[in-house]
Amino acid sequence: MRRRVLIVSFAFAFLSGALALGWSGFRDVSATDLVEQAQARLDAPLSEAPGLDRIQASTAVSLLERAQELGEDTDEVRGLLAYARALEDYQRGDLVLAEGELATAMHTLPDRASVLVLAAAVARGRSQDEAARRQLAQGLSRDPDHVHGRLLAADMALDDDDGATALDHLDALIALDDEIAPLHNRRGLALELLSREEAATEAYETAVGLDERSADPWVNLGRLHRRQGRHAAALECFESAVRAGRARSDAHLGRGLARAAQGDVDRARADFERAAELAPNDAEPLLALGDLLRDTRRYDEAVETYRRAIAREDADAASWLKLGNALALVEEYADAAQAFRGALHRAPELAAAFNGLGASLMHLGQTDAAITALDRAAELDSADPNPLMNLALLHERTGDRDAAREAWTRALDRAPQSTIARQRLARLEG
């Protein structure tokens, strides 16, 4: 009986040991598999993740954390986890947290191209351009064919209006896979920078053909059509952009501009108001609405709308110039002069603002200051006859016929077709 018990005990011990060895092996295999799955997601090709923001970072974090729980806690795994968490933070827009995780990733994976590329993207997001260039160059020196690195290089070249460099990177990526719509969309932007608008149109058309659900190429194609005066074609593109992204402010704005160009004022206004709702910090939709109101002679509404636009973003000189012009139309010359000064504060050599300021000061009876402003406007823009015409009118008001005659003559030199200048000059010489 004791022998049977002893045999059973040995058998149980053997079975327990075998199970323990088997479980240990299973844990090792599972942990390794989890790390490989995470690495595959972090190294996703552009066809799956056409941008760092499209990589499945959260899934990779979860897989790597599970691998650690199963005992896979090497420097490689800790570095990958820190990189995946940094990528997750970057995708959420938390660039400070991303920098902290990247410091850990760089400590354990100092020569990994992906880590350096992400560091460059974070630096770019924080407007640290020199650091971004340096880190991206280091990343591409480690792996010249790193697809997300080359894509980031193209985006940074587009930021710098360097169409040739962007095109080089994009063409290299398209050679690897020519069915990725965002690459063709970016290629269109690069070609526009090179003034190759026909080729840009073809690039955008290729992009929408590959993915008609993406709003970006529809918006860009519509914008290009509108700039070239093809307003019906532009409207069709912006209609498609709105269908692809109903929450896209730029799609509604573009549709409004195309409708306004075709005289559809009421629906254009609705589009501008919707665009302004969707982008509450963006002045551009309100500026477009202000222009529409001004062009339909609703000047008081235009003034109020321009003021709302400036309340959102006051750094653009053109916004202040538009406000000044609208105030002049309702003969509020003191406020108009202040608006023109606001434009000049932001763009000290803006000829149109000097012209508007001079005209406003002329109406306010500040003759000497008006002459100074109008002379400066005429000097800054040698093609514009308007400062000289305002100057001529000012001299006529003060009774200085010789100075008026000279100003009208100079205005005619710039605009020989001007009937007003010719008639006023003839009256002075008669």
C-alpha positions as CSV (number, residue, x, y, z in Angstrom):
1,M,0.0,0.0,0.0
2,R,2.8,2.4,0.9
3,R,4.6,1.6,-2.4
4,R,1.4,2.6,-4.3
5,V,1.2,5.8,-2.4
6,L,4.9,6.5,-3.1
7,I,4.4,5.8,-6.8
8,V,1.4,8.1,-6.9
9,S,3.3,10.9,-5.1
10,F,6.2,10.6,-7.6
11,A,3.7,10.7,-10.5
12,F,2.0,13.8,-9.1
13,A,5.3,15.5,-8.5
14,F,6.4,14.7,-12.1
15,L,3.1,16.0,-13.5
16,S,3.3,19.2,-11.4
17,G,6.9,19.8,-12.6
18,A,5.9,19.2,-16.2
19,L,2.9,21.6,-15.9
20,A,5.2,24.2,-14.3
21,L,7.7,23.9,-17.2
22,G,4.9,24.0,-19.7
23,W,3.3,27.1,-18.2
24,S,6.7,28.8,-18.1
25,G,7.2,28.0,-21.7
26,F,3.7,29.2,-22.5
27,R,4.4,32.5,-20.7
28,D,7.6,33.0,-22.6
29,V,5.9,32.3,-25.9
30,S,3.0,34.6,-25.1
31,A,5.1,37.5,-24.0
32,T,7.3,37.2,-27.0
33,D,4.3,37.1,-29.3
34,L,2.8,40.2,-27.6
35,V,6.0,42.2,-28.1
36,E,6.1,41.2,-31.8
37,Q,2.5,42.2,-32.2
38,A,3.2,45.6,-30.6
39,Q,6.3,46.1,-32.7
40,A,4.3,45.3,-35.8
41,R,1.8,48.0,-34.9
42,L,4.5,50.6,-34.2
43,D,6.2,49.8,-37.5
44,A,3.0,49.9,-39.5
45,P,3.5,50.8,-43.2
46,L,2.1,54.0,-44.7
47,S,-0.8,52.1,-46.3
48,E,-2.0,51.3,-42.8
49,A,-0.8,54.4,-41.0
50,P,-0.2,57.4,-43.4
51,G,1.2,59.5,-40.6
52,L,2.4,59.2,-37.0
53,D,-1.1,60.1,-35.8
54,R,-2.5,57.0,-37.4
55,I,-0.3,54.4,-35.8
56,Q,-2.1,52.2,-33.3
57,A,-0.1,53.5,-30.3
58,S,-2.7,52.7,-27.6
59,T,-2.9,49.1,-28.8
60,A,0.8,48.8,-28.7
61,V,0.9,50.1,-25.2
62,S,-1.6,47.5,-24.0
63,L,0.3,44.7,-25.7
64,L,3.6,45.7,-24.2
65,E,2.1,46.2,-20.7
66,R,0.7,42.6,-20.9
67,A,4.1,41.3,-22.0
68,Q,5.7,42.9,-18.9
69,E,3.1,41.3,-16.7
70,L,4.1,38.0,-18.2
71,G,7.7,38.7,-17.2
72,E,9.1,40.2,-20.4
73,D,10.8,43.2,-18.9
74,T,14.0,43.8,-20.9
75,D,15.5,47.1,-21.8
76,E,14.1,46.7,-25.3
77,V,10.5,46.2,-24.0
78,R,10.8,49.1,-21.6
79,G,12.1,51.3,-24.4
80,L,9.4,50.3,-26.8
81,L,6.8,50.9,-24.1
82,A,8.1,54.4,-23.4
83,Y,8.1,55.1,-27.2
84,A,4.6,53.8,-27.6
85,R,3.4,55.9,-24.6
86,A,5.1,59.0,-26.1
87,L,3.4,58.3,-29.4
88,E,0.1,58.0,-27.6
89,D,0.7,61.4,-25.9
90,Y,1.7,63.0,-29.2
91,Q,-1.5,61.7,-30.8
92,R,-3.5,63.3,-27.9
93,G,-1.7,66.6,-28.3
94,D,0.1,66.3,-24.9
95,L,3.5,67.2,-26.2
96,V,5.0,67.8,-22.7
97,L,4.1,64.3,-21.5
98,A,5.4,62.9,-24.8
99,E,8.8,64.6,-24.2
100,G,9.0,62.9,-20.8
101,E,8.4,59.5,-22.2
102,L,10.8,60.1,-25.1
103,A,13.6,60.8,-22.6
104,T,13.1,57.3,-21.3
105,A,12.9,55.8,-24.8
106,M,16.0,57.6,-25.9
107,H,17.9,56.3,-22.8
108,T,17.2,52.7,-23.6
109,L,16.9,52.9,-27.5
110,P,19.3,55.8,-28.3
111,D,19.9,54.8,-31.9
112,R,16.4,53.8,-32.9
113,A,15.2,55.8,-35.9
114,S,11.5,55.7,-34.9
115,V,12.3,57.3,-31.5
116,L,14.3,60.1,-33.2
117,V,11.6,60.7,-35.8
118,L,8.9,61.0,-33.1
119,A,11.2,63.4,-31.2
120,A,11.4,65.5,-34.3
121,A,7.6,65.5,-34.7
122,V,7.1,66.6,-31.0
123,A,9.7,69.4,-31.5
124,R,7.9,70.5,-34.6
125,G,4.6,70.5,-32.7
126,R,6.2,72.8,-30.1
127,S,7.6,75.1,-32.9
128,Q,11.1,74.1,-32.0
129,D,12.1,74.0,-35.7
130,E,15.9,73.7,-35.3
131,A,15.6,70.8,-32.8
132,A,13.1,69.1,-35.1
133,R,15.4,69.3,-38.1
134,R,18.3,68.1,-36.1
135,Q,16.5,65.1,-34.6
136,L,14.9,64.2,-38.0
137,A,18.3,64.3,-39.7
138,Q,19.7,61.9,-37.0
139,G,16.8,59.6,-37.4
140,L,17.1,59.4,-41.2
141,S,20.9,58.9,-40.9
142,R,20.1,55.8,-38.9
143,D,17.5,54.6,-41.4
144,P,17.3,56.6,-44.7
145,D,14.3,54.6,-45.8
146,H,12.2,55.2,-42.6
147,V,8.8,55.9,-44.2
148,H,7.4,58.0,-41.4
149,G,10.6,59.9,-41.2
150,R,10.5,60.7,-44.9
151,L,6.9,61.7,-44.6
152,L,7.7,64.0,-41.8
153,A,10.6,65.4,-43.8
154,A,8.1,66.1,-46.6
155,D,5.7,67.8,-44.2
156,M,8.5,70.0,-42.7
157,A,9.5,71.0,-46.2
158,L,5.9,72.0,-47.0
159,D,6.0,74.1,-43.8
160,D,9.1,75.8,-45.2
161,D,7.4,76.3,-48.6
162,D,10.2,74.1,-50.1
163,G,8.2,72.3,-52.7
164,A,11.2,70.7,-54.4
165,T,12.4,68.9,-51.3
166,A,8.9,67.8,-50.3
167,L,8.4,66.5,-53.8
168,D,11.6,64.4,-53.6
169,H,10.5,62.7,-50.4
170,L,6.9,62.2,-51.6
171,D,8.0,60.7,-55.0
172,A,10.3,58.3,-53.2
173,L,7.4,57.2,-50.9
174,I,4.9,56.9,-53.8
175,A,7.4,54.7,-55.7
176,L,7.1,52.2,-52.8
177,D,3.3,52.3,-52.8
178,D,1.3,54.5,-55.3
179,E,-2.1,53.8,-53.8
180,I,-1.9,56.0,-50.6
181,A,-4.2,59.0,-51.0
182,P,-2.5,61.3,-48.5
183,L,0.8,61.0,-50.3
184,H,-0.8,62.2,-53.5
185,N,-2.6,65.0,-51.6
186,R,0.7,66.2,-50.2
187,R,2.3,65.9,-53.6
188,G,-0.4,68.3,-54.9
189,L,0.6,70.8,-52.2
190,A,4.3,70.5,-53.2
191,L,3.5,71.0,-56.9
192,E,1.5,74.1,-56.1
193,L,4.5,75.6,-54.3
194,L,6.4,75.0,-57.6
195,S,3.7,76.8,-59.6
196,R,2.9,73.5,-61.4
197,E,-0.9,73.9,-61.0
198,E,-1.9,71.4,-63.7
199,A,0.2,68.7,-62.2
200,A,-1.2,69.6,-58.7
201,T,-4.7,69.2,-60.0
202,E,-3.8,65.8,-61.3
203,A,-2.3,64.9,-57.9
204,Y,-5.4,65.9,-56.1
205,E,-7.6,64.1,-58.5
206,T,-5.5,60.9,-58.0
207,A,-6.0,61.4,-54.2
208,V,-9.8,61.6,-54.4
209,G,-9.9,58.7,-56.8
210,L,-8.0,56.6,-54.2
211,D,-10.1,57.8,-51.2
212,E,-13.2,59.8,-52.0
213,R,-14.1,59.8,-48.3
214,S,-11.1,62.0,-47.4
215,A,-12.0,65.7,-47.2
216,D,-8.4,67.0,-47.6
217,P,-7.9,66.4,-51.3
218,W,-11.4,67.6,-52.1
219,V,-10.8,70.9,-50.2
220,N,-7.4,71.4,-52.0
221,L,-8.8,70.5,-55.4
222,G,-11.8,72.9,-54.8
223,R,-9.4,75.6,-53.7
224,L,-7.3,75.2,-56.8
225,H,-10.4,75.3,-59.1
226,R,-11.7,78.4,-57.3
227,R,-8.4,80.2,-57.7
228,Q,-8.4,79.5,-61.4
229,G,-11.9,80.8,-61.8
230,R,-13.6,77.4,-62.2
231,H,-16.3,78.1,-59.7
232,A,-18.8,75.4,-60.7
233,A,-16.0,72.7,-60.5
234,A,-14.9,74.2,-57.2
235,L,-18.4,74.0,-55.8
236,E,-18.7,70.3,-56.7
237,C,-15.4,69.6,-54.9
238,F,-16.4,71.5,-51.8
239,E,-19.8,69.7,-51.8
240,S,-17.8,66.4,-51.8
241,A,-15.6,67.7,-49.0
242,V,-18.6,68.6,-46.9
243,R,-20.0,65.1,-47.4
244,A,-16.7,63.6,-46.5
245,G,-16.3,65.7,-43.4
246,R,-19.4,67.6,-42.2
247,A,-17.4,69.0,-39.2
248,R,-14.7,70.5,-41.5
249,S,-14.8,74.3,-41.3
250,D,-12.6,74.6,-44.4
251,A,-15.1,72.6,-46.4
252,H,-18.0,74.8,-45.5
253,L,-15.8,77.9,-46.0
254,G,-14.8,76.8,-49.5
255,R,-18.3,76.0,-50.4
256,G,-19.4,79.4,-49.2
257,L,-16.8,81.1,-51.3
258,A,-17.7,79.1,-54.4
259,R,-21.4,79.9,-53.9
260,A,-20.7,83.6,-53.4
261,A,-18.7,83.7,-56.6
262,Q,-21.8,82.3,-58.4
263,G,-24.1,84.9,-56.8
264,D,-25.8,82.4,-54.3
265,V,-25.5,84.9,-51.5
266,D,-28.0,83.4,-48.9
267,R,-26.5,79.9,-49.0
268,A,-23.0,81.4,-49.0
269,R,-23.8,83.3,-45.9
270,A,-25.1,80.1,-44.2
271,D,-21.9,78.3,-45.1
272,F,-19.7,81.1,-43.7
273,E,-21.8,81.1,-40.4
274,R,-21.5,77.3,-40.2
275,A,-17.7,77.4,-40.8
276,A,-17.4,80.1,-38.0
277,E,-19.3,77.8,-35.6
278,L,-17.1,74.8,-36.4
279,A,-13.9,76.8,-35.9
280,P,-14.6,79.2,-33.0
281,N,-11.1,80.4,-32.9
282,D,-10.6,81.0,-36.6
283,A,-11.1,84.5,-38.0
284,E,-11.2,83.4,-41.7
285,P,-14.9,82.4,-41.9
286,L,-16.0,85.7,-40.3
287,L,-13.7,87.7,-42.6
288,A,-15.3,85.9,-45.6
289,L,-18.8,86.7,-44.2
290,G,-17.7,90.3,-43.7
291,D,-16.6,90.6,-47.3
292,L,-19.9,89.1,-48.4
293,L,-21.9,91.7,-46.3
294,R,-19.7,94.5,-47.6
295,D,-20.1,93.4,-51.2
296,T,-23.9,93.4,-50.8
297,R,-23.7,96.9,-49.2
298,R,-24.7,95.8,-45.7
299,Y,-21.9,98.0,-44.4
300,D,-22.9,98.2,-40.7
301,E,-23.2,94.4,-40.5
302,A,-19.8,94.1,-42.2
303,V,-18.2,96.3,-39.7
304,E,-19.6,94.3,-36.8
305,T,-18.5,91.0,-38.5
306,Y,-15.0,92.3,-39.0
307,R,-14.8,93.3,-35.4
308,R,-15.9,89.8,-34.4
309,A,-13.2,88.3,-36.6
310,I,-10.5,90.5,-35.0
311,A,-11.8,89.5,-31.5
312,R,-10.9,86.0,-32.5
313,E,-7.5,86.8,-34.1
314,D,-6.0,90.2,-34.1
315,A,-2.6,89.6,-35.5
316,D,-3.5,89.7,-39.2
317,A,-3.0,93.2,-40.7
318,A,-5.5,92.3,-43.5
319,S,-8.3,92.0,-40.9
320,W,-7.6,95.5,-39.6
321,L,-7.4,96.8,-43.2
322,K,-10.8,95.3,-44.0
323,L,-12.3,96.9,-40.9
324,G,-10.8,100.3,-41.7
325,N,-12.2,100.2,-45.2
326,A,-15.7,99.2,-44.0
327,L,-15.7,102.0,-41.4
328,A,-14.7,104.5,-44.1
329,L,-17.7,103.3,-46.1
330,V,-20.0,104.3,-43.2
331,E,-18.0,107.5,-42.8
332,E,-16.7,106.7,-39.3
333,Y,-13.4,108.2,-40.2
334,A,-11.9,108.4,-36.7
335,D,-12.5,104.7,-36.0
336,A,-11.3,103.9,-39.6
337,A,-8.0,105.8,-39.0
338,Q,-7.5,103.7,-35.8
339,A,-8.2,100.5,-37.7
340,F,-5.6,101.5,-40.4
341,R,-3.1,102.2,-37.7
342,G,-3.8,98.8,-36.3
343,A,-3.0,97.3,-39.7
344,L,0.3,99.3,-39.9
345,H,1.3,98.2,-36.4
346,R,1.2,94.7,-37.7
347,A,2.5,95.4,-41.2
348,P,4.5,98.6,-41.2
349,E,4.9,98.7,-44.9
350,L,1.4,97.9,-46.0
351,A,0.7,100.5,-48.7
352,A,-3.1,100.0,-48.7
353,A,-3.2,100.8,-45.0
354,F,-1.3,104.1,-45.5
355,N,-3.7,104.9,-48.3
356,G,-6.7,104.3,-46.1
357,L,-5.2,106.2,-43.2
358,G,-4.4,109.2,-45.5
359,A,-7.9,109.2,-46.9
360,S,-9.5,109.0,-43.4
361,L,-7.2,111.8,-42.1
362,M,-8.2,113.9,-45.1
363,H,-11.8,113.6,-44.1
364,L,-10.9,114.5,-40.5
365,G,-9.2,117.7,-41.7
366,Q,-5.7,116.6,-40.7
367,T,-4.1,117.7,-43.9
368,D,-0.4,117.5,-43.2
369,A,-0.7,114.0,-41.7
370,A,-2.9,112.9,-44.6
371,I,-0.3,114.1,-47.1
372,T,2.5,112.2,-45.3
373,A,0.4,109.0,-45.3
374,L,-0.6,109.2,-48.9
375,D,2.9,110.0,-50.1
376,R,4.2,106.9,-48.2
377,A,1.4,104.8,-49.8
378,A,2.4,106.0,-53.3
379,E,6.1,105.3,-52.5
380,L,5.4,101.7,-51.2
381,D,3.2,100.6,-54.1
382,S,4.5,102.1,-57.4
383,A,1.6,100.6,-59.4
384,D,-1.4,101.7,-57.4
385,P,-2.9,105.0,-58.6
386,N,-5.3,105.3,-55.6
387,P,-2.9,107.1,-53.2
388,L,-2.1,109.7,-55.9
389,M,-5.7,110.2,-56.7
390,N,-6.5,110.8,-53.0
391,L,-3.6,113.1,-52.8
392,A,-4.8,115.0,-55.8
393,L,-8.3,115.4,-54.3
394,L,-6.7,116.6,-51.0
395,H,-4.7,119.3,-52.9
396,E,-7.9,120.3,-54.8
397,R,-9.6,120.8,-51.4
398,T,-6.8,123.0,-50.1
399,G,-6.7,125.0,-53.3
400,D,-3.2,123.9,-54.4
401,R,-4.0,123.4,-58.1
402,D,-0.3,122.9,-59.1
403,A,0.1,120.1,-56.6
404,A,-3.2,118.6,-57.6
405,R,-2.3,118.7,-61.3
406,E,1.0,116.9,-60.5
407,A,-0.7,114.2,-58.5
408,W,-3.4,113.6,-61.2
409,T,-0.6,113.4,-63.8
410,R,1.3,110.8,-61.8
411,A,-1.9,108.9,-61.2
412,L,-2.6,108.8,-65.0
413,D,0.9,107.5,-65.6
414,R,0.0,104.5,-63.4
415,A,-3.5,104.1,-64.7
416,P,-3.8,105.5,-68.2
417,Q,-7.3,104.1,-68.5
418,S,-8.7,106.1,-65.5
419,T,-11.5,108.3,-66.8
420,I,-11.8,110.1,-63.5
421,A,-8.1,111.1,-63.4
422,R,-8.2,112.3,-67.0
423,Q,-11.4,114.4,-66.5
424,R,-10.1,116.0,-63.3
425,L,-6.7,116.8,-64.9
426,A,-8.5,118.3,-67.9
427,R,-10.6,120.5,-65.6
428,L,-7.5,121.8,-63.9
429,E,-5.7,122.5,-67.1
430,G,-8.8,124.1,-68.8
